[in-house]
Amino acid sequence: MDDVLQENQEEFYENAHGEQAGDFIKLDQFLKVVGMVGTGGQGKVLIQSGEIRVNGTIETRRGRKLRNGDVVEAFGEGYTVELTSGNDAWA
């Protein structure tokens, strides 16, 4: 049942925005995936405090769409976004 729901959500997103859901990951989700934060709330605070840079520019939008090649930096560490089919990944 959950697989059907997820497929429907992805299809809706693709139809509404012309992008597939796997083409990007939102900044707050990315911070959780790489382990920079443990919760969405922590991510929100970190992003809104101006501690996160995307491609060298301070980013305060937690919904910022990250795509392959984007570089996310915080606390002297950097992560390059590498999205693979259906899986979120980083380097």
Protein Blocks (a to p, Z undefined) as FASTA:
>chain_A
ZZmmmmmmmmmmmmmnopafklpccfklmmmmnopambfklmmmmmmnopaceehiacfb
fklccdehiacdeehiacdddddehiacdZZ
